[in-house]
Amino acid sequence: MTISVWRYSHLALAVSSFILLTLASVTGILLSFQPISEKIRPFRADSFNEARLSQTLPLLRKQYAGISELTVDANQFVQIKGSDDNGKQILAYIDPQTGKILGTPEAKSAFFEWVTALHRSLFLHEAGRFFVGIAAFLLLLITISGTILIIQRQRGVKRFFTRIIRDNFAQYYHVVLGRLSLIPIFILALSGTYLSLERFGLVETEQIMSDVDFDKIRTSPEKNASDFEIFKKINLAEVRSVEFPFSEDSEDYYTLKLKDRELTVNQITGDILTEVKYPSAALLTELSLDLHTGRTNAIWAIILAIASANILFFIYSGFTITFKRRAGRVKNKYTAENSEFIILVGSENGATFGFANAIRQQLIAAGRSAYLTELNNYSVFPKASHIVVMTATYGLGNPPTNAVRFGSMLEKHAQPNPVRFSVVGFGSHGYPDYCKFAFEVDHILAKQNWAVPMLEIHTVNDKSPDEFDEWANTWAQHAEVPLTLATGLIQTPPEKARAFTVIDKTVVSGPGESFLIRLRPKQRAKFTSGDLLSIYPANDHRERQYSIGKVGKDIQLSVKLHENGLGSEYLYKLGTGDVINGHIVNNQHFHFPETTAPVIMVSNGTGIAPFLGMIDQQRAENTDCHLYCGFRDQASFALYRDAIGQNTADGKLAGLHVAYSREAEKQHVKHLLSRDEAFVAEVLGNQGAIMLCGSLSMQNDVIALLEGICMTRLGKSVSYYQSRGQVLMDCY
């Protein structure tokens, strides 16, 4: 709910102020060119930084007897005012080292004066200044709320400036430019707010009064101004203005207005008559004016111009993100009470709705009733036979805003009938908590008595159409629903079929037994253990996939022969030298981890196939692999015994643990893991990995066991390790 509060606050503030902020930003960009145009004028002396009052003031008083005032502006132009020997008025920029006149001040640009008036008050005088002040304050709040949202998105303050995963143009650059311009925009907003408060008297500023005690003014010893100690100490860069004595009378004195204080100095002796430090409020006002206008530094003025332009982009991109998020909402044709297929979505920016709606539309086109809603709207669905959850993850593995109540609602509402479910997680491998919330959803659904898993959890990296298409095709076959994925969102070009030659195949005595078949690509193909081989036994849309074990340069499949099994009977009837066509599917999420930490491989039945290839591919000196596998009996295991024995002898397999469900102690693989739970916890705690391949029922049993081990021994849920790629699954 915290995320939701900040997001809605951010949006509400932006909506309420975008017109004023647009005007302020446009005029701010134009006004940033004013200090730049002024600084390029040739009135700043090269020796300005070296000039001291002990040199400049006597020189000017000698050259210009009627001088009354010296001022130093934000551009460090030194200007004098007074009269010459003939009584003619002087107003000029001078070189403080020589007294030479460099030029005369020009009238202020009418254009910049007009833009300034619009920027400050909208031509509405005090009422306009009030509205502009409110806009500056709202911008300050927008900046704060935006910063908090970035921290949430980047998973903490320490990761604030780490790489941003690109979603789409508006979303990506809204965050990127927000981080880059955060400080200047915050300064603009804060200084603008302060100046408005000061303008309306809400900031108390004391009046500067120099109370000179004329009775204590000394007339001796008389000194030259060049010898005044105070003048020797003050550099011209510290000066705002100097008021010269009107006459040579001792009661007339120098008034020095510096950056931080005001001094009066005896013109005869150089004594300091009074010294008053400016109050903090006055100093803050000057600082705010400098920071808000960029008048003291051309580079800062350019930065402010860029920041103002970014504000305009934020207005555009922010509304684009909002409209896109709202556009993802759908109007359901069927009600939740009457729908067979329920699609629940968790999405922070609305992108996941596009994928979900594509499936909903295809189901309706196929004559099935489907209902799509947010995860927070989960309730009892009396006619549901399938639930599909498609969800992203937000922040530090948190649920999206529209999914925060799902857990509590799930506990509250049990479905009256058995419902098959499937979970699809959307995320990016660039984040450490990859699809963490999706794993949590899959885990809590598996605990429900009414929930029947149809597929293992599937993840989609960076909105990959191929990865989503892979899930959609598999899900459609299991749900027995013809899906024609013709939407632009998930349509992918068909992959060209490859030819594979049968190299070898083992023999079985009948259905129910497993066999090994080895295939060799006729053309060079890139694949590894854990990838999938798709074949089409009947040369129609019906696809069968098998997990690949790479042995040498060949593909090895482990297949259980089913009576009337479309894929298994087709493969078993092949002979050595026969050629079949198929596709290799990259199954990146189930590749052997690139780590030197221990890896535990868990399988039952033919799920051992990819592990045989992974073990064979390892180098003995870099391997710490442990295989936990389950079979019906020793005869079932005999098919793999020789290969595993050779890998053990070669040092590629550190540990072998076999459970037989119909012999000896009649164990399942979960019992072996329970026996070695200390080792299992040690592997996960030391950045190792656990890989599961086999049946979904085995997966559910093992995940339930791992949840208990992780919580008891490591203090974290198994989903924590799933999201970090330490628990990998490829079950069916």
Rosetta blueprint (number, residue, H / E / L):
1 M L
2 T H
3 I H
4 S H
5 V H
6 W H
7 R H
8 Y H
9 S H
10 H H
11 L H
12 A H
13 L H
14 A H
15 V H
16 S H
17 S H
18 F H
19 I H
20 L H
21 L H
22 T H
23 L H
24 A H
25 S H
26 V H
27 T H
28 G H
29 I H
30 L H
31 L H
32 S L
33 F H
34 Q H
35 P H
36 I H
37 S H
38 E H
39 K H
40 I L
41 R L
42 P L
43 F L
44 R L
45 A L
46 D L
47 S L
48 F H
49 N H
50 E H
51 A L
52 R E
53 L H
54 S H
55 Q H
56 T H
57 L H
58 P H
59 L H
60 L H
61 R H
62 K H
63 Q H
64 Y L
65 A L
66 G L
67 I L
68 S L
69 E E
70 L E
71 T E
72 V E
73 D L
74 A L
75 N L
76 Q L
77 F L
78 V E
79 Q E
80 I E
81 K E
82 G E
83 S E
84 D L
85 D L
86 N L
87 G L
88 K L
89 Q E
90 I E
91 L E
92 A E
93 Y E
94 I E
95 D L
96 P L
97 Q L
98 T L
99 G L
100 K L
101 I E
102 L E
103 G E
104 T L
105 P L
106 E L
107 A L
108 K L
109 S L
110 A H
111 F H
112 F H
113 E H
114 W H
115 V H
116 T H
117 A H
118 L H
119 H H
120 R H
121 S H
122 L L
123 F L
124 L L
125 H H
126 E H
127 A H
128 G H
129 R H
130 F H
131 F H
132 V H
133 G H
134 I H
135 A H
136 A H
137 F H
138 L H
139 L H
140 L H
141 L H
142 I H
143 T H
144 I H
145 S H
146 G H
147 T H
148 I H
149 L H
150 I H
151 I H
152 Q H
153 R H
154 Q L
155 R L
156 G L
157 V H
158 K H
159 R H
160 F L
161 F L
162 T L
163 R L
164 I L
165 I L
166 R L
167 D L
168 N L
169 F H
170 A H
171 Q H
172 Y H
173 Y H
174 H H
175 V H
176 V H
177 L H
178 G H
179 R H
180 L H
181 S L
182 L H
183 I H
184 P H
185 I H
186 F H
187 I H
188 L H
189 A H
190 L H
191 S H
192 G H
193 T H
194 Y H
195 L H
196 S H
197 L H
198 E H
199 R H
200 F L
201 G L
202 L L
203 V L
204 E L
205 T L
206 E L
207 Q L
208 I L
209 M L
210 S L
211 D L
212 V L
213 D L
214 F H
215 D H
216 K H
217 I L
218 R L
219 T L
220 S L
221 P L
222 E L
223 K L
224 N L
225 A H
226 S H
227 D H
228 F L
229 E H
230 I H
231 F H
232 K H
233 K H
234 I L
235 N E
236 L H
237 A H
238 E H
239 V E
240 R E
241 S E
242 V E
243 E E
244 F L
245 P L
246 F L
247 S L
248 E L
249 D L
250 S L
251 E L
252 D L
253 Y E
254 Y E
255 T E
256 L E
257 K E
258 L E
259 K L
260 D L
261 R E
262 E E
263 L E
264 T E
265 V E
266 N E
267 Q L
268 I L
269 T L
270 G L
271 D L
272 I E
273 L E
274 T E
275 E E
276 V E
277 K E
278 Y L
279 P L
280 S H
281 A H
282 A H
283 L H
284 L H
285 T H
286 E H
287 L H
288 S H
289 L H
290 D H
291 L H
292 H H
293 T H
294 G L
295 R L
296 T L
297 N L
298 A H
299 I H
300 W H
301 A H
302 I H
303 I H
304 L H
305 A H
306 I H
307 A H
308 S H
309 A H
310 N H
311 I H
312 L H
313 F H
314 F H
315 I H
316 Y H
317 S H
318 G H
319 F H
320 T H
321 I H
322 T H
323 F H
324 K H
325 R H
326 R H
327 A H
328 G L
329 R L
330 V L
331 K L
332 N L
333 K L
334 Y L
335 T L
336 A L
337 E L
338 N L
339 S L
340 E L
341 F E
342 I E
343 I E
344 L E
345 V E
346 G E
347 S L
348 E L
349 N L
350 G L
351 A H
352 T H
353 F H
354 G H
355 F H
356 A H
357 N H
358 A H
359 I H
360 R H
361 Q H
362 Q H
363 L H
364 I H
365 A H
366 A L
367 G L
368 R L
369 S L
370 A E
371 Y E
372 L E
373 T E
374 E E
375 L H
376 N H
377 N H
378 Y L
379 S L
380 V L
381 F L
382 P L
383 K L
384 A L
385 S L
386 H E
387 I E
388 V E
389 V E
390 M E
391 T E
392 A E
393 T L
394 Y E
395 G L
396 L L
397 G L
398 N E
399 P L
400 P L
401 T H
402 N H
403 A H
404 V L
405 R L
406 F H
407 G H
408 S H
409 M H
410 L H
411 E H
412 K H
413 H L
414 A L
415 Q L
416 P L
417 N L
418 P L
419 V E
420 R E
421 F E
422 S E
423 V E
424 V E
425 G E
426 F E
427 G E
428 S L
429 H L
430 G L
431 Y L
432 P L
433 D L
434 Y L
435 C L
436 K H
437 F H
438 A H
439 F H
440 E H
441 V H
442 D H
443 H H
444 I H
445 L H
446 A H
447 K L
448 Q L
449 N L
450 W L
451 A E
452 V E
453 P E
454 M L
455 L L
456 E L
457 I L
458 H E
459 T E
460 V E
461 N E
462 D L
463 K L
464 S L
465 P H
466 D H
467 E H
468 F H
469 D H
470 E H
471 W H
472 A H
473 N H
474 T H
475 W H
476 A H
477 Q H
478 H H
479 A H
480 E L
481 V L
482 P L
483 L L
484 T L
485 L L
486 A L
487 T L
488 G L
489 L L
490 I L
491 Q L
492 T L
493 P L
494 P L
495 E L
496 K L
497 A L
498 R E
499 A E
500 F E
501 T E
502 V E
503 I E
504 D E
505 K E
506 T L
507 V L
508 V L
509 S L
510 G L
511 P L
512 G L
513 E L
514 S E
515 F E
516 L E
517 I E
518 R E
519 L E
520 R E
521 P E
522 K L
523 Q L
524 R L
525 A L
526 K L
527 F L
528 T L
529 S L
530 G L
531 D L
532 L E
533 L E
534 S E
535 I E
536 Y L
537 P L
538 A L
539 N L
540 D L
541 H L
542 R L
543 E L
544 R E
545 Q E
546 Y E
547 S E
548 I L
549 G E
550 K E
551 V E
552 G L
553 K L
554 D E
555 I E
556 Q E
557 L E
558 S E
559 V E
560 K E
561 L L
562 H L
563 E L
564 N L
565 G L
566 L H
567 G H
568 S H
569 E H
570 Y H
571 L H
572 Y H
573 K L
574 L L
575 G L
576 T L
577 G L
578 D L
579 V E
580 I E
581 N E
582 G E
583 H E
584 I E
585 V E
586 N L
587 N L
588 Q H
589 H H
590 F H
591 H L
592 F L
593 P L
594 E L
595 T L
596 T L
597 A L
598 P L
599 V E
600 I E
601 M E
602 V E
603 S E
604 N E
605 G H
606 T H
607 G H
608 I H
609 A H
610 P H
611 F H
612 L H
613 G H
614 M H
615 I H
616 D H
617 Q H
618 Q L
619 R L
620 A H
621 E H
622 N H
623 T L
624 D L
625 C E
626 H E
627 L E
628 Y E
629 C E
630 G E
631 F E
632 R L
633 D L
634 Q H
635 A H
636 S H
637 F H
638 A H
639 L H
640 Y H
641 R H
642 D H
643 A H
644 I H
645 G H
646 Q H
647 N H
648 T H
649 A H
650 D L
651 G L
652 K L
653 L L
654 A L
655 G E
656 L E
657 H E
658 V E
659 A E
660 Y E
661 S L
662 R L
663 E L
664 A L
665 E L
666 K L
667 Q L
668 H L
669 V H
670 K H
671 H H
672 L H
673 L H
674 S H
675 R H
676 D L
677 E H
678 A H
679 F H
680 V H
681 A H
682 E H
683 V H
684 L H
685 G H
686 N L
687 Q L
688 G L
689 A E
690 I E
691 M E
692 L E
693 C E
694 G E
695 S L
696 L H
697 S H
698 M H
699 Q H
700 N H
701 D H
702 V H
703 I H
704 A H
705 L H
706 L H
707 E H
708 G H
709 I H
710 C H
711 M H
712 T H
713 R H
714 L H
715 G L
716 K L
717 S L
718 V H
719 S H
720 Y H
721 Y H
722 Q H
723 S H
724 R L
725 G L
726 Q L
727 V E
728 L E
729 M E
730 D E
731 C E
732 Y L
